[in-house]
Amino acid sequence: DLKEQMWVNANEIPDNGIDDDGNGYVDDVHGANFADDHGDPWDDQLHGTHCSGTIAGVGNNGIGVAGVAWRGVRLMALKFLTATGSGRTSDAIKAIDYAVAHGAKVLSNSWGGG
């Protein structure tokens, strides 16, 4: 339900192992992982995925649920917490700076889980 809703960094070529846009994150196609300094924002605890579904789960497709704002929403996956749920304020700031630099207008900051 979220695949269609993901923001895409048009300056990054997926899975080529190169930082195509020169921002310091390799393959940051849908966001970045600031806890581990790479482009894969995998959600270890699925908390962010759950919250994203509540916001932007695609509706009218017969799958799962419809998010409360699913029309016209793009999700930028930004992670600064580790798999154990710990994180640094400096990494949270980097994530917010990244979002703003890439055009985010609204941020949902559910900082629970990993």
Backbone torsions as a table, in degrees:
resi	resn	phi	psi	omega
1	ASP	NA	-15.7	-176.1
2	LEU	-104.3	-16.6	-175.0
3	LYS	-53.3	-46.1	-179.1
4	GLU	-67.6	-18.4	-174.6
5	GLN	-93.8	-5.2	-174.5
6	MET	-73.3	134.0	171.4
7	TRP	-64.3	147.2	178.6
8	VAL	-124.7	127.3	173.8
9	ASN	-79.9	100.0	-175.2
10	ALA	-65.1	-16.3	-179.3
11	ASN	-91.1	6.2	-177.8
12	GLU	-120.3	131.5	176.4
13	ILE	-92.7	122.1	-175.9
14	PRO	-61.8	140.0	168.1
15	ASP	58.3	27.8	177.0
16	ASN	-101.4	-1.2	177.0
17	GLY	71.6	17.7	-177.8
18	ILE	-123.9	143.5	174.0
19	ASP	-84.1	80.5	-172.9
20	ASP	-60.7	-35.6	-177.3
21	ASP	-93.7	-1.1	174.4
22	GLY	67.8	26.1	-178.8
23	ASN	-95.1	3.3	177.8
24	GLY	96.6	-0.9	-179.2
25	TYR	-124.9	117.8	-179.7
26	VAL	-74.9	130.7	175.7
27	ASP	55.8	41.3	176.3
28	ASP	-83.7	67.4	-174.8
29	VAL	-74.6	-41.5	-177.7
30	HIS	-116.2	6.3	-178.0
31	GLY	147.1	-158.7	-176.7
32	ALA	-153.0	161.5	179.0
33	ASN	-111.0	105.7	-176.8
34	PHE	-85.6	-15.5	176.1
35	ALA	-71.6	-35.3	-176.6
36	ASP	-117.9	7.7	176.7
37	ASP	54.1	54.5	172.0
38	HIS	-150.4	179.4	-173.3
39	GLY	-89.8	5.0	-178.2
40	ASP	-103.9	104.0	-177.7
41	PRO	-88.6	39.7	-177.8
42	TRP	-50.9	132.5	-177.1
43	ASP	-91.0	94.0	-174.0
44	ASP	-58.4	-39.7	-175.9
45	GLN	-101.7	-5.2	178.5
46	LEU	66.5	12.7	177.3
47	HIS	-65.8	-47.7	179.5
48	GLY	-64.4	-35.5	177.6
49	THR	-64.5	-43.3	177.8
50	HIS	-60.5	-47.7	180.0
51	CYS	-63.5	-38.5	178.4
52	SER	-64.0	-38.6	176.9
53	GLY	-64.5	-37.7	177.9
54	THR	-63.2	-36.3	-179.8
55	ILE	-81.5	-48.9	-164.1
56	ALA	-128.9	12.8	177.2
57	GLY	-54.8	127.9	-176.6
58	VAL	-60.9	132.7	179.2
59	GLY	-98.0	168.5	175.9
60	ASN	58.7	32.2	178.4
61	ASN	-122.1	3.4	178.0
62	GLY	73.1	12.3	-178.4
63	ILE	-123.1	129.6	172.4
64	GLY	56.6	-131.1	-175.5
65	VAL	-120.4	166.3	172.0
66	ALA	-103.2	130.0	176.7
67	GLY	-70.9	162.9	-177.1
68	VAL	-70.8	-19.1	-178.1
69	ALA	-139.3	48.0	-169.5
70	TRP	-76.0	-17.3	179.9
71	ARG	-83.9	122.4	175.3
72	GLY	78.8	7.9	-179.0
73	VAL	-90.1	141.1	171.8
74	ARG	-124.9	130.7	-178.5
75	LEU	-100.3	125.4	175.5
76	MET	-106.5	113.3	-176.3
77	ALA	-82.6	113.6	-179.8
78	LEU	-128.1	125.3	-174.5
79	LYS	-122.3	133.3	173.1
80	PHE	-130.8	-3.9	176.3
81	LEU	-96.6	144.7	177.6
82	THR	-77.3	177.3	178.6
83	ALA	-61.6	-23.5	179.4
84	THR	-92.3	0.1	177.0
85	GLY	90.3	4.6	177.8
86	SER	-92.2	158.3	179.4
87	GLY	-168.5	171.0	-179.4
88	ARG	-112.2	142.0	176.7
89	THR	-57.7	-38.2	-179.8
90	SER	-61.4	-34.7	177.6
91	ASP	-73.2	-34.2	174.8
92	ALA	-62.4	-42.0	178.5
93	ILE	-64.0	-41.9	176.9
94	LYS	-60.0	-41.3	-180.0
95	ALA	-64.0	-44.1	178.9
96	ILE	-65.6	-42.4	177.1
97	ASP	-60.1	-41.7	178.1
98	TYR	-60.6	-46.9	-179.0
99	ALA	-58.8	-47.7	-179.3
100	VAL	-64.0	-44.1	-179.8
101	ALA	-62.6	-25.6	-179.4
102	HIS	-102.8	18.6	169.4
103	GLY	91.1	9.6	179.4
104	ALA	-63.6	136.2	179.2
105	LYS	-106.1	-28.0	-179.2
106	VAL	-133.2	136.1	177.8
107	LEU	-117.5	136.7	171.6
108	SER	-112.0	115.1	-173.5
109	ASN	-111.2	79.5	177.1
110	SER	-97.2	92.1	-170.9
111	TRP	-94.2	51.9	174.6
112	GLY	-114.1	166.5	179.9
113	GLY	72.3	-159.7	-176.9
114	GLY	-120.3	NA	NA
